[in-house]
Amino acid sequence: MNQNTFQQYKPAKNILEQLQYLNEKKRVQFNEMNKEMAENKLLQYNYINVITPFKHKFAKLDKKKEVEKINGNHIYEKDVEFSEYYHFFIDERKNIQLLLKIYLILKYILNQLLLTIF
């Protein structure tokens, strides 16, 4: 197999490297939530859950409202607090729990309807 057919993954970063990367590349600040608290949140919930789904919210958009990139990297024009990423993550978790409850209720109702029909 050709070596070029495989996707190249970024090397894993330890927690301190993640915080440094966030600050230097994504302009994340640690004023409202200090670095120690941010470190604990990343260790508890993981970078890929807290940061990755929401990075597009802070990246520069072009005229078509699509994320602008240079050399494959998002562009961040403004500083953003780590707590903003964290709040998006927490809000999404709350919404997922609500959606799961709705799904289970609908599933129960559908099952009851099917039982009465058959």
ZIPE-V486713 format. One record per run of one state. SS is the DSSP state (alpha for helix, beta for strand, coil for the rest). FROM is the first residue (numbers start at 0). TO is the last residue. If there is no record, write none. Layout:
ss=SS from=FROM to=TO
ss=SS from=FROM to=TO
//
This chain:
ss=coil from=0 to=1
ss=alpha from=2 to=4
ss=coil from=5 to=13
ss=alpha from=14 to=24
ss=coil from=25 to=26
ss=beta from=27 to=28
ss=coil from=29 to=33
ss=alpha from=34 to=44
ss=coil from=45 to=45
ss=alpha from=46 to=49
ss=coil from=50 to=50
ss=alpha from=51 to=56
ss=coil from=57 to=59
ss=beta from=60 to=60
ss=coil from=61 to=65
ss=beta from=66 to=66
ss=coil from=67 to=67
ss=beta from=68 to=69
ss=coil from=70 to=71
ss=beta from=72 to=73
ss=coil from=74 to=78
ss=beta from=79 to=80
ss=alpha from=81 to=116
ss=coil from=117 to=117
//
